Amino acid sequence: MKGMGGVLAMFTKKEAENKFPKSSQNIDQNIDLKYSKAQFAESRQLSRIEKDILAAVLLEKETYMIEEAEQHIKQFMNGEAQ
């Protein structure tokens, strides 16, 4: 079974990482920023799967803070989405 470490690593659950790190500058300005579903779809910070999840669960006419979008992704991945 030489070389199986890489294969097993694919199947281990990793801790969710923050896809949108806050810079030390403008932290106060970033607190209330909200983004549309279309803006999340264009984000370079999200993987294709994360974009697909948000496309399915976010509403077109609403805006969301980054933390809200991350929560929607986590809920979906945990099977809590409705």
N, C-alpha and C positions, 0 to 999 in steps of 0.2 A: 504494500500500500504506500509505496514511496511517492511523495508529491501530492498526497490527498489533502494536505493542509489548506491549500488554496480553494479546493472544491468545498470543503467543510466551512470555510470562512464565508462563502457565498450564502449559506443557509443560516447563519447565526444572526440573531436580531441585534441591531445596533441601536444605540440611544439616538433619539431624534436630535438633530443639530439645528441650531438657529440659522435659517437660510438668509435672514436679513439682519446681519450684525449692525448695531447702532454705532455710528462714529462718535467720538468724544465731542466733536463739534456738532452743533445744532441738535443736541439731544432734546432740548426743550421744544424745538420746532417740530421734531419728528413724532412727538407724543400723539398729536391729534390728526396726523395725516391719514387719510382714507383713500382707498383705491377702488376702482371699478373692476368688475369681472374681466373686462377686456384688458385692463392694465395688468392684471395678474397673468393673463394668458400670454402677454408679451414679455413678461419678466425673464431676465437671464439668470435670476437667482433660483428659480424653481426647475425641478426635473420635469420631464414630459409627463410622468405619471401624476405628479402633484398638480400640474396644470390641468390634466384631464379630470382629476377629482374636483378641483375648484370649479371647472366648467360645469360639472354635474350638480354641484351643491349650492353654488352661489346664485343669487338672484340678479337679473340683468339691471334693474333700476336701483339697486342698493349699492352703497359703498362700504368698504370694510377696512378696518385697521389690520396691519400685518399680523398682530397677535390673534385676531379673530380668524383670519384665513388659516393660520397655523393650527388653531384649535379645530377648525372644520376638517382639515387634513387628518389630524390625529383621531378625531371621532370616526371618520370614515374608515381609516385603517384598522381601528379597533372594532368595527362592525356596529357602531352606534348610530350611524347615519340613517335617516329615514327617507 
